[in-house]
Amino acid sequence: MNDILIPYLKEIFVLKYWQAMLIQFCFFGAYFIGSLLYFLLSLKIGDPINRIGYKNGIILGLIISGIGCFLFYPAAQFKIYGLFLGALFVLGLGFTLLQIVANPYVSILGDPKTASARLNMSQAFNSLGTTIAPILGGYLIFEFFFKEGSEEQSAKIPYLLFGIIFILIAILFKFIKLPEFVNKDEIVKGVEALKFPNLSFGTLAIFTYVGAEVAIGSFLINFIGLDTIMGYEEVVAKNFLAYYWGGTMIGRFSGALSLSSMEKSKKYALMLLLTAFSFLLIFVISGMKFNTVTPYLAIIGINFLAFLLGKSIPGRTLGLFATISAILIILGITTSGSFAMWSLIGVGIFNSIMWSNIFTIAIEGLGKYTGQGSSLLVMAILGAALVPLLQGFLADNIGLQLSFIVPLACYFYIMFYGFYSKKWINTNEESDVTGYVTNSKKNVLRKH
């Protein structure tokens, strides 16, 4: 929804690009501040989630997210840009808590060897949401609730509805039975985890990945809008976001299967089937003509080939995907028209496995430092706050198309991390990837 808010608020408050990017700065800045406070609190009193439980952590995160959405109502009522930013910050705090809870929870719900596959699967459903949101949210803000002369009011009702949905889901989770996990080990103090190069370099990899992904999505509507590449109105340009974020969904479903223990013939057959189904879903959601989106089929083909070349090796696949992303951005910068547009949209499908692959590579072999390493990785989401802001400054000074050199530099680093990460990993044979084991009888998770 932030990708919809950027052009919407930019026009209403007559903002420069860097000012509009404060939307991402406040939202993702909350990730850094929230995770930093969580990290400091865990050093003082122990892991907060371990004290209240993963289920209650999810409920609390949903409630805070709902409050953030409700704050959009007074922001629109009083027509104050700062209040919109404040609402986004609170919303980001709620999402931060959900990230801190959900990622390790998904990782420890099964075999550590398939943790990356589970993260890819859960993130794929995340991407389904980010595929639908720009279409639905854009329709609500730019069309259904839009009124001439009071444009700033059209965000009130959609975010009020989102807030109600968050609260209803929190109530639903209150009555759902979930496995309970306990970690009774003493919290490791200091930043000893950063002595592991795969984590220290991985923290920067997360920073650059989320920064590049969010930056491209943030500028995409403006890039293909009235004043740039394709000249589409916002109400039309928003539909192309479905292919950028929907591509991430396609890649994550494929990534979950490619990292599974399934035999190759079944694995690749299911990958093709899920890819076809996901593309059909995106196509229906976007409401575009088939001949308009045929270039995207070639991008899907390249993605499938990259999975084959990656051979289910996380670092190698990450490096290949980053390389292709860099090439696509170069084409987006140096070409024009439909070719440039689809080149940038195509980056979305190659972003797909980056979060889960970087995350699992970064915490591999950390043992007792795994929890500390995870919180540091969540802090690195700060990249989504700073990278779009930097690109916004460049867009104001050297032009929007050339400003994509910022995410290009990010993918060069991810390429480096993917191909060289295996040289840094020092696996602790006495602990698995997460440092946890499960007691199935008592349904309690304990550290080694």
BAKEMAR-679046 format. One record per residue: x, y, z of N, C-alpha, C in turn. Coordinates in steps of 0.02 Angstrom, whole numbers, plus 50000, padded with zeros to 5 digits. Layout:
N
XYZXYZXYZ ...
END
This chain:
448
500414994050000500005000050000500435006350000 501035005950025501475011850024501605014149953 501655009349907501785011149837501195015049807 500595014149835500015018149815500025024949849 500215025049912500225031249951500735036349923 501295033849897501825038349875501585043149820 501325040649763501075045449713500455049249736 500045046049778499435049149803499595055249847 500015054349897500195059849942500665064849909 501075062449862501535066949826501135072249788 500585070149758500165074749720499765079349766 499475076549819499045080549864499445085949899 500035084249926500435089049964500985092449923 500985091149857501475094049810502185093049837 502385086649841503025084849870503555083649817 504175084649835504735082349794504805074749805 505215071549762505305064349768505575062349837 506085066149860506385064249924505885065149982 505445070049976504945071050028504425065450027 504245063249967503775057649961504075051149989 504745050549983505075044550008505115044250085 504915049750117504865049550190504325044550212 503875042850166503375037650181503735031150197 504195029150153504575022950165505065023850223 505335029950229505815031150283505495030150351 504895032850361504555032250426504315025150437 504035022050385503775015250392504325010250408 504845010150368505375005250378505885007550431 505895014050445506295016350501506025013450566 505375012350568505065009250627505335002150637 505494998650582505784991950588506444992250626 506854997150608507504997750641507434999650714 507035004850727506955007150796506615001750839 506094998650811505734993550848506164987450864 506554985150815506974979250826507564980950871 507814987150867508364989250911508124989350984 507524992250995507244992251063507124985151088 506894980951044506784973951062507444970551082 507964971951043508634969051055508894971351123 508854977851136509094980651200508694977951259 508044977251248507604974651301507764967351316 507924963551264508074956451274508724955551313 509194960151306509824959751344509704961151419 509194965151433509064967151502508614962251539 508064960051506507574955951542507494948951512 507854947551458507754941251423507304942251363 507244937051323506854937551261506124938951277 505864944951256505164946651272504654941651243 504784939351182504314934551151504314927951189 504904926051215504944919951254504524920551318 504464926651342504084927851404503334927751391 503124930951336502404931551324502144926151276 502604922851239502404917651192502324920251121 502444915951072502394917951002501674920050984 501184916351011500484917850995500294924751019 500464926451081500314933151107500714938551071 501314936751049501714941551010501374943150945 501094938150912500724939250849500114943650862 499744942150915499134946050931499314953350945 499844954450984500064961251000500274965050937 500644961650893500854964750830500264966750787 499744962550784499144964050745498764970050774 498724970350841498374975950873498724982550859 499394982650866499774988750852499694990850779 499694985950734499594987350663498904990450651 498404987850686497734990550680497694997750703 498024999250759498045006150785498365010850734 498915008550703499245012550651498775014250594 498365009450573497875010650520497335015650542 497105015050604496595019650629496845026950630 497495027850638497785034550641497755038150574 497635034450520497565037650454496935042150452 496445040450492495815044350492495935051550513 496245052850572496375059850590496885063150543 497355059150516497845061950470497505064850409 497025061150382496655063550323496165069050343 495865068550401495375073550424495695080450432 496305080550461496645086950473497135088850417 497205084550367497615085950308498335087850326 498635083850369499325085150392499775079350370 500275080850329500725075650304501095072250361 501295076150411501655073350468501255068050505 500595068950508500165063950541500135057450501 500135058150435500175052150393500815048250407 501365052050413502015048750427502015045550496 501705048850544501655045950611501245039550612 500695039450573500275033450568500675027750537 501065029350486501475024250454502005021450501 502275025850545502775023650593502475018550642 501885020050667501545015450714501385008950679 501135009350617500995003450578501624999250568 502185002650555502824999150547503054995650611 502914998750669503084995450733502704988950741 502064988950722501674982850725501944977450680 502134979450620502414974650572503094972150595 503474976450630504124974350656504044968550704 503574969350750503454963950799503234957550764 502814958250713502594952350675503184948950641 503654952850614504254950150582504694946450633 504794949650691505224946650742504934940050766 504274939750771503944933650795503894928450740 503674930450680503494925650628504094922050598 504644925550584505204922350550505504916550590 505694917650654505964912050692505434906650706 504804908750713504264903950727504184899050669 504184901750608504154897450548504764893050543 505344895650561505974891950555505984885950603 505714886750664505784881450714505194876650715 504714877550669504134873050666504264866550630 504894865150614505044858850579505784857750573 505964853450526506664851650514507074857950495 507624859350531508034865150515508294865250443 508384859250414508644858850345508154861750294 507514861850311507014864450265506734871150289 507094874450334506864880950360506804886050304 507274886150258507264890850202506654889650158 506484883250148505894881650107505254884150141 505204883450207504614885850243504574893450242 505144896750248505144904050244504924906350175 505164902850123504954904550055504204903750046 503934898250074503214896950067502804902350103 502994904050165502624909150202502684915950168 503284917450143503384923850108503004924050042 502874918250012502494918049950501774920449962 501484918550019500814921050035500834928350054 501394930550083501504937650094501474941350026 501814938549976501824941649910501144941649876 500724936549893500044936549867499684942849890 499794944649953499494950749980499754956949945 500414957149933500704963049900500534963349826 500284957849799500044957849730499344960749726 498924958849774498234961049774498164968249798 498564970149849498484976649882498524982749835 499014983149789499034989049746498414989749702 498134983949681497544984149638496924986249679 496814982649735496244984149777496304991049809 496884992349840496984998749873496975004649825 497285003649766497275008849716496575010449692 496175005249685495475006249664495095010149717 495185008249781494825011649835495035018949841 495695020349836495945027149846495865031649785 496035028849725496025032949665495335033249631 494885028549647494245028249613493645028249660 493565022849699492945021749736492805027349787 493315029249827493215034449878493475041249856 493685041749794493995048049769493455053049752 493545059249777493085064649761493485070949744 493315074149690493645080349670493565085649724 494115088849742494095094149791494235091849862 494195085249873494345082549940494735075949932 495255076249891495645070249874495965067049934 496165071349983496515068650042496065064250086 495405064650075494935060750115494865053550092 495095052050032494965045350004495355039750037 495845041450079496235036250114495925034550182 495435038550205495155037550272494805030750280 494335029450237493925023350243494325017050229 494755016850175495145010650164495575008750224 495925013550254496365011750310495955010350373 495365013250379494925011450434494705004150428 494565002050366494384995050354494964990350368 495574992550347496164988450360496264987450435 496164992950473496244992650545495754987750577 495134987950555494624983250580494824976150565 495084974950504495294968150485495864965650530 496344970050545496894968050590496634965950658 496164969850685495884968250751495494961750749 495114960550695494744954350689495204948350685 495774949050649496254943550643496574942350711 496714947750749496984946950817496514942950861 495864944350855495364940650894495354933350872 495404932250807495424925450781496014921550808 496604924650810497204921350835497134919750910 496734923650945496634922451017496334915651029 495934913350981495584906950990495894901150952 496444902550915496784897250878497304893950923 497324887250922497824883650960498464882950919 499014885450946499664885150912500174881750957 500674878250928501204875150968501574880451009 501754878651070502124883351114502854881151118 503294886151115504014884751117504334888751172 504824885651204505154888851261505904888551253 506244893951266506974894251265507204896551334 507514891951372507704893451441508434895551448 508784896151393509494898151396509564905551413 510114907251442510274914151457510404917951392 510144924051387510244928051328510984930151323 511274929251264511974931051253512034938551246 512474941551286512554948851284513114950851237 513104957551221513614960051175513414958651103 513894959551058513764958350986514254953050960 514334947750999514784942350980514584939150914 513934939350898513694936250837514024939250775 514214945550779514514948850720515224946350705 515494942050749516144938950734516074933850678 515464931650664515344926950610515274931050545 515724930250497515694934350437515064933350396 514794927150396514184926050357513604930250385 513614931750451513094936050481513254943350468 513874945450481514044952550473513944954850401 514184950850353514074952550283513344951550264 513014946650296512304945350282511854950950306 512034954250361511644959850385511624965450333 512194966750302512224971750248511844969250186 511844962750175511484959850118510734960850127 510474959850188509764961150201509614968550191 510064972850216509984980150208509914982050135 510364979450093510354981250022509764978049985 509584971750005509034968349971508374971949982 508184973050047507544976250059507544983450033 508114986750036508164993550011508034993849936 508354989349898508264989249826507554987249807 507294982149840506614979749823506094985149835 506134988449892505644993649909505734999849865 506365001649850506495007449808506185006649739 506275000949709505994999749642505235000049644 504934996649693504204996849699503945003849713 504325007849750504115014549768504085019249708 504545018449662504595022949605504255020249542 504015014149544503765010949483503175014649452 502685016749493502115020349465502335026749432 502775030549464503035036649434503445035249372 503815029749373504255027949316503855026549253 503285023249261502885021649201502285026349195 502295031749234501735036449236501745041649181 501355046849191501225051849140501845055449114 502325056849158502885061049139503515057149119 503475050449118504095046649105504005041549049 504155035249063504245030149011503635028848967 503055027348998502475025048960501895030048957 501895034949002501365039949000500695037649025 500685032449067500045029949093499815034149152 499155034849161498885038049220498985033349280 498965036249340499095032249401498615026449408 497985027549389497485022249397497635016249353 498005017349298498215011949254498895009249275 499355013849292500035011849310500055007349371 499585008249417499575004149478499494996749463 499154995049407499034988049390499684984349374 500194987949351500834984749336501194982549399 501024985749456501334983649519501164976349536 500584974049510500394967049523500904962249494 501234964249439501724959849408502404960349443 502554966149471503174966849509503144962749573 502624963849614502554960249677502304953149665 501904952149614501664945449598502234940949575 502724943849542503314940049522503674937249582 503694941149636504004938749697503634932649724 502964932749718502564927049739502734920849697 502784921649632502954916049588503624913049608 504124917349617504784914949634504824911549702 504424913949750504444911049817504114904149819 503564903349783503274896749778503764891849745 504094894149691504584889949658505184888549703 505394893649742505954892849787505804887749842 505184887949868504994883149920505034876049893 504824875049831504854868349801505564866349784 505954870949758506634869249737507074867249795 506934869749855507324868149914507034862249953 506494859349928506194853549962506574847249944 506404841849980506734835349969506384831149916 505914834049882505534830449831505974828449772 505814822949739506214820849682506144825949625 506674826549584506724831949536506144832349487 505934826649459505404826849409504764829749437 504564827549497503954830149528504054837549549 504644839049574504794845749596504704850849539 505024849449482504994854149426504304854449394 503944848749395503264848649368502814853149411 502884852649477502484856749522502674864149517 503324865449507503544872349498503214875549437 503194871749382502874874249320502124875349331 501804870649366501084871049378500924877149422 501304878049477501184883749521501334890349486 501854890349444502024896449407501454898349360 501184893449324500634894749278500024897249315 499874894149372499294896149412499384903249439 499994904749464500134911349492500094916749439 500364915249379500324920149324499604921549306 499194916149302498484916949285498134921349337 498304920249401498014924249455498194931649447 498844932949435499074939949426498734943049366 498674939249312498374941649250497644943649262 497274939549299496574941049314496524947149359 496954947549410496944953149456497084959749421 497584959649377497784965849343497284968249292 496894963649262496384965549214496664968249149 497284966349131497594968749069497464963949011 497584966448951497544962248892498164957748888 498074951848861498614946948859499214949448819 499084952748762499654955048721500064960448755 499774963748805500144968848843500664965648888 500524959748914500954956648965501374950748938 501364949548873501754943948846502504944448860 502814950548864503524950848882503674947648950 503174947648994503274944849060503384937349059 503104934049008503184926749001503924924948990 504274929248952504994928048941505374928749007 505184933449048505504934349113505394928249158 504784925549156504634919449194505074913649171 505174913149105505604907849078506314908449102 506584914549104507264915749128507314913849202 506794915449241506774913749312506814906249322 506434902449284506434895149290507124892349273 507434895049221508104892949201508614894449257 508534900249290508984902049344508924897249403 508314894849416508224889849468508584883349451 508564881449388508904875349366509654876049375 509924881849356510644883049362510864883649435 510414885949478510574886749549510634880049585 510334874849558510374868049585510204867649660 509714871749681509474871649751510014873349802 510564876549780511094878849825510944886249842 510784887849906510564894549924511024900149900 511684899549914512144904849895512204905649820 512254900149785512314900449712511684903349680 511094901149703510464903849676510404911249691 510594913249751510574920349769511024924549723 511634922149711512094925649667511834926249596 511534920849570511254920949502510674925949497 510234925749547509654930149545509864937449550 510364938949591510604945849597510934948149532 511284943649499511604945349435511084947149383 510564943149378510034944449329509664950949346 509554952149411509234958349432509634964449411 510294964049419510734969549400510694970749325 510684965449285510634966049212509974969349193 509424967249225508764970149210508744977649227 509054979649282509054986749300509474990749250 510034988049229510444991449178510034992549115 509634987449095509204988149037508664993449050 508404993649111507894998549128508165005749125 508805006549140509115013149139509305015349069 509535010649028509825012348963509345011748904 508755008848914508275008248860507665012548874 507145011848833506555016048842505925012048826 505345015148838504715012148821504555005748859 504185001348825503954995148856504534990648879 505094990748842505664986448860505944988548927 506034995148938506294997649001505804996149058 505164997049045504654995849096504654988549120 504644983849072504614976749091505274974349121 505824977649103506464975849133506454977149208 506194982949228506154984549299505624980349335 505054979349303504544975049332504814968049343 505214965649297505494958949300505944957649359 506214962949388506654962049446506274958849504 505624960049508505214957449562505264949949570 505244946249515505254938949518505934936349543 506464940249532507134938149555507284940449626 506854944849653506904946649724506664941049768 506274936549739505874931649774506234927949831 506794924649815507114920249864507644923849906 507724930349894508294933849926508234934250002 507634935850027507554936350100507724929750134 507394924450112507484917950146508184915250137 508474915950077509154913450066509674917250106 509624923850106510094927850146510014926250220 509394925850243509244924650314509544917950336 509434912650298509674906050319510434905450313 510734908650262511464908550256511774912450314 511464918150331511754922550383511754919350452 511244915250468511214912350536511494905350539 511744902750482512014895950483512634895550526 512644890750572513224889550615513294894250673 512784898550686512844903250741512724900050809 512364894350811512234890950874511894895350925 512214896550983511904900451037511824907851019 512144910050965512074917050944511514918050893 511134912750878510624913150826510104918450840 509844918750902509334923650919509584930750910 510204931950934510504938550927510594940350853 510814935450814510904936550742510254938250707 509714934850727509064936050696508824943150707 508914945750768508704952550783509114957650744 509754956250735510184960750695509954960850622 509744955050596509504954750527508854958750519 508414958450569507794962250565507944969750567 508444971750607508654978850609508864981250540 509154976650501509414978550435508874980450386 508244979350404507684981550362507694989150357 508114992350398508224999550392508395001550320 508674996950282508844998350212508245000750173 507644998250189507035000250154506845007350170 507115010050225506985017050242507485021750209 508115019550204508645024050180508775023750104 508745017750075508895017150003508395020949960 507725020349972507255024349932507365031849941 507535033850002507655040950015508255043449975 508795039449973509385041249933509205041649859 508815036749835508615036949765508175043049751 507755044949800507345050849791507745057149782 508295057949821508735063749812509035063749742 509265057849719509555057549652509035058849598 508425056349607507895057349558507745064749550 507775068549604507645075749601508205079549565 508805076549564509385080049538509645077449470 509605070949458509875068249395509335064849353 508725064749378508175061649340507985054849368 507355053049360507095046949390507415040649361 507475040349294507735034249263508455032749284 508875037849284509575036849302509655035449376 509175037449417509235036449489509215029049509 509025024649462509005017449477509705014349484 510215018549477510895016149491510975014349566 510525017149608510555015649680510375008349693 509785005849671509654998749680510134994249641 510404996849585510894992949547511504991449590 511754996449626512324995349671512154990249725 511534990249749511324985449800511364978349774 511144977149711511164970349684511874968049670 512324972649655513024970749647513294967749712 513104970949768513334968249833513024961449848 512374960749835512044954349847512354948849804 512544950549743512884945849699513524943349732 513904948049759514524946449794514394941849853 513884943549893513724939649953513514932549934 513094931949884512854925349864513404920649842 513844923149800514364918849771514934917349821 515044921749869515614920849915515414918649985 514764918249999514544916850068514794910050093 514844905050050515044898450073515754898350102 516164903250085516844903550110516874906150182 516324909250205516334912350271516004908050324 515604903150303515204899450352515634894650392 515594895450459515954891050505515434887350546 515204881750520514644878150550514834875050617 514404876050667514474872750732514114866150728 514484860650727514194854050717513734851950774 513794855250832513384853250889512704856650890 512584861150844511924864450843511674864750771 511004864650765510714865250699510674872550680 510334873950624510314880850599510014885650649 509504883550684509164887950731509424887450802 509784881950818510014881050886509484878050931 508934875550901508384872850941508264865550926 507974861950974507734855150963507024854750991 506634850150966505944849550987505834843451030 505474844451085505244838951127504524837751108 504394832651066503734831551039503214829651091 503424826351146502954824251197502684830151235 503124834751253502904840551293502754846651249 502884845851183502774851351137503154857651158 503764856451182504184861951207504824862051167 505054867951146505664868551109506224871051155 506784867551156507334869551201507974870251161 508404874551187509064875351156509514869451172 510034868251131510524863051146510914865151209 
END
